[in-house]
């Protein structure tokens, strides 16, 4: 679940999480399956909205005792 990487001399946890992305067109309300479908639709990039949900593993403390640096 957790790997570590040395950054600036400190051991930093690398958390592997799942994510879900919903891509939609603000003007038409169309929901796209993926980025390729967006490109094929030739939609104006300003009209495209991406909602990303990050799924944190159970038992992971997002509000740790010390704030992140």
Backbone as JSON, one array per atom type, in Angstrom:
{
  "sequence": "XXXXXXXXXXXXXXXXXXXXXXXXXXXXXXXXXXXXXXXXXXXXXXXXXXXXXXXXXXXXXXXXXXXXX",
  "N": [[0.83, -1.19, 0.0], [1.91, 1.3, 0.81], [4.7, 2.99, -0.37], [8.05, 4.24, -0.19], [9.98, 7.19, -0.76], [13.01, 8.95, -1.17], [13.27, 12.29, -0.64], [14.84, 15.3, -0.86], [16.57, 14.39, 1.12], [14.86, 13.31, 3.01], [12.72, 10.66, 4.12], [9.88, 9.98, 2.44], [6.48, 9.09, 2.46], [4.86, 7.37, -0.19], [1.74, 7.19, -1.23], [-0.45, 4.88, -2.55], [-3.34, 5.32, -4.28], [-6.72, 4.86, -5.36], [-8.62, 6.34, -8.03], [-11.46, 8.1, -9.35], [-12.77, 9.47, -12.27], [-15.0, 11.78, -13.62], [-16.01, 12.98, -16.62], [-17.47, 15.73, -18.11], [-19.64, 17.72, -20.24], [-20.21, 21.07, -19.9], [-22.07, 22.69, -21.26], [-23.76, 20.97, -22.81], [-24.29, 18.87, -21.11], [-23.49, 16.31, -21.53], [-22.01, 13.2, -20.65], [-18.82, 11.9, -20.75], [-17.01, 8.92, -21.64], [-14.24, 8.69, -21.66], [-11.07, 10.41, -22.24], [-10.51, 10.24, -24.96], [-13.01, 10.16, -26.15], [-13.87, 12.72, -25.65], [-12.11, 14.2, -27.25], [-12.89, 13.24, -29.77], [-15.42, 14.32, -29.96], [-14.95, 16.95, -30.43], [-15.3, 19.08, -28.65], [-15.47, 22.31, -27.09], [-12.72, 23.13, -25.16], [-13.1, 24.8, -22.93], [-15.62, 24.19, -22.11], [-15.52, 21.74, -20.93], [-15.64, 19.71, -18.09], [-14.01, 18.24, -15.36], [-14.45, 16.01, -12.84], [-12.84, 14.77, -10.12], [-12.46, 12.06, -8.02], [-10.77, 11.04, -5.23], [-9.89, 8.05, -3.79], [-9.25, 7.15, -0.68], [-7.22, 4.82, 1.01], [-8.59, 2.54, 3.45], [-8.16, 3.12, 6.9], [-6.11, 4.9, 6.64], [-4.64, 7.76, 7.88], [-5.58, 10.86, 7.22], [-5.48, 13.22, 8.52], [-3.01, 13.69, 10.01], [-0.9, 13.63, 13.01], [1.05, 15.58, 12.88], [1.37, 18.45, 10.79], [1.8, 18.34, 7.21], [4.94, 18.99, 5.6]],
  "CA": [[0.0, 0.0, 0.0], [2.73, 2.49, 0.9], [6.12, 2.94, -0.72], [8.76, 5.42, 0.3], [10.93, 7.8, -1.67], [13.85, 9.94, -0.5], [13.16, 13.61, -1.25], [15.62, 16.26, -0.07], [17.16, 13.71, 2.27], [13.84, 12.8, 3.93], [11.94, 9.52, 3.66], [8.51, 10.46, 2.26], [5.6, 8.0, 2.01], [4.14, 7.48, -1.46], [0.51, 6.46, -1.01], [-1.13, 4.46, -3.78], [-4.79, 5.48, -4.12], [-7.55, 4.76, -6.56], [-9.35, 7.56, -8.34], [-12.54, 8.01, -10.34], [-12.93, 10.75, -12.95], [-16.21, 11.96, -14.44], [-15.77, 14.07, -17.58], [-18.76, 16.16, -18.64], [-19.71, 18.96, -21.0], [-21.03, 22.01, -19.14], [-23.17, 23.22, -22.08], [-24.7, 19.95, -23.26], [-24.56, 17.92, -20.04], [-23.04, 14.98, -21.94], [-20.99, 12.54, -19.84], [-17.9, 11.18, -21.62], [-16.4, 7.72, -21.06], [-12.79, 8.88, -21.51], [-10.51, 11.6, -22.92], [-10.6, 10.03, -26.41], [-14.36, 10.52, -26.55], [-13.91, 14.19, -25.62], [-11.42, 14.66, -28.47], [-13.71, 12.88, -30.94], [-16.6, 15.2, -29.95], [-14.47, 18.3, -30.78], [-15.93, 20.04, -27.73], [-14.66, 23.44, -26.65], [-12.08, 22.78, -23.89], [-13.65, 25.61, -21.85], [-16.9, 23.62, -21.71], [-15.28, 20.42, -20.36], [-15.45, 19.69, -16.64], [-13.51, 16.95, -14.85], [-14.61, 15.82, -11.4], [-11.95, 13.68, -9.73], [-12.67, 11.57, -6.66], [-9.64, 10.25, -4.76], [-10.36, 7.06, -2.82], [-8.16, 6.95, 0.28], [-7.3, 3.48, 1.62], [-9.11, 2.47, 4.81], [-7.14, 3.14, 7.95], [-5.1, 5.93, 6.38], [-4.93, 8.97, 8.64], [-5.32, 12.05, 6.42], [-5.26, 14.34, 9.42], [-1.95, 13.23, 10.89], [-0.6, 14.41, 14.21], [1.85, 16.74, 12.49], [1.04, 18.87, 9.43], [2.79, 18.05, 6.17], [5.89, 20.08, 5.35]],
  "C": [[0.87, 1.25, 0.0], [4.15, 2.19, 0.51], [6.75, 4.2, -0.17], [9.74, 5.89, -0.74], [11.72, 8.84, -0.88], [13.77, 11.24, -1.29], [13.84, 14.61, -0.33], [16.15, 15.64, 1.21], [16.15, 13.15, 3.26], [13.08, 11.65, 3.29], [10.47, 9.94, 3.65], [7.63, 9.3, 1.79], [4.92, 8.33, 0.69], [2.91, 6.58, -1.32], [-0.15, 6.13, -2.35], [-2.63, 4.48, -3.52], [-5.48, 5.23, -5.46], [-8.22, 6.1, -6.79], [-10.43, 7.26, -9.37], [-12.7, 9.4, -10.94], [-14.2, 10.74, -13.78], [-15.96, 13.18, -15.31], [-17.12, 14.44, -18.19], [-18.64, 17.48, -19.4], [-20.68, 19.89, -20.28], [-22.23, 22.52, -19.94], [-24.21, 22.17, -22.42], [-25.1, 18.97, -22.17], [-24.11, 16.5, -20.37], [-21.94, 14.48, -21.01], [-20.14, 11.7, -20.79], [-17.31, 9.98, -20.88], [-14.92, 7.92, -20.78], [-12.35, 10.12, -22.32], [-10.61, 11.47, -24.44], [-11.98, 10.43, -26.93], [-14.54, 12.05, -26.56], [-13.27, 14.75, -26.89], [-12.26, 14.4, -29.71], [-14.93, 13.79, -31.06], [-16.24, 16.62, -30.38], [-15.13, 19.37, -29.91], [-14.94, 21.14, -27.38], [-14.05, 23.07, -25.3], [-12.61, 23.59, -22.69], [-14.96, 25.04, -21.31], [-16.75, 22.25, -21.03], [-14.96, 20.54, -18.87], [-15.0, 18.29, -16.23], [-13.66, 16.93, -13.34], [-13.79, 14.59, -11.02], [-12.21, 13.34, -8.27], [-11.48, 10.69, -6.3], [-10.15, 9.34, -3.65], [-9.18, 6.7, -1.93], [-8.32, 5.57, 0.91], [-7.83, 3.55, 3.05], [-7.96, 2.44, 5.81], [-6.07, 4.18, 7.74], [-5.52, 7.22, 7.06], [-4.57, 10.2, 7.81], [-5.07, 13.27, 7.27], [-4.22, 13.93, 10.47], [-1.68, 14.14, 12.08], [0.19, 15.67, 13.89], [1.45, 17.14, 11.07], [2.16, 18.52, 8.46], [3.7, 19.26, 5.97], [5.73, 20.6, 3.96]]
}
